[in-house]
Amino acid sequence: QVQLVESGGGLVQAGGSLRLSCAASANIFSFNAMGWYRQAPGKQRDLVATIGRGGPTNYADPLKGRFTISRDNAKNTVYLQMSSLKPEDTAVYYCNAKQWVLGDNVRDYWGQGTQVTVSS
């Protein structure tokens, strides 16, 4: 029922910038947190950044200062601004929505992903 649609990925040279967008079919305020994760081939899916209902953010430590997550509740959209991109940032980037439920469980909703490729 919930759909998350990412856009903005593509090919960029090292040092360049991209802005990813995630459009949700639901009011994103209904989720406890929104976030971005990334996964390179053969590797696990790792946290990039999250943003809570009221706006608090957290980032994978190495990405602080280069990546910025933001949200526009009126547009039901979450953004990821990526700057000073490095080849190691190459991955499929996934939008995520989390809904806390009883028993310390979390319901995860995922977008289909958007490819980001950084060339050297």
Order of alpha helices (4+ residues) and beta strands (2+ residues): beta-beta-beta-beta-beta-beta-beta-beta-beta-beta-beta
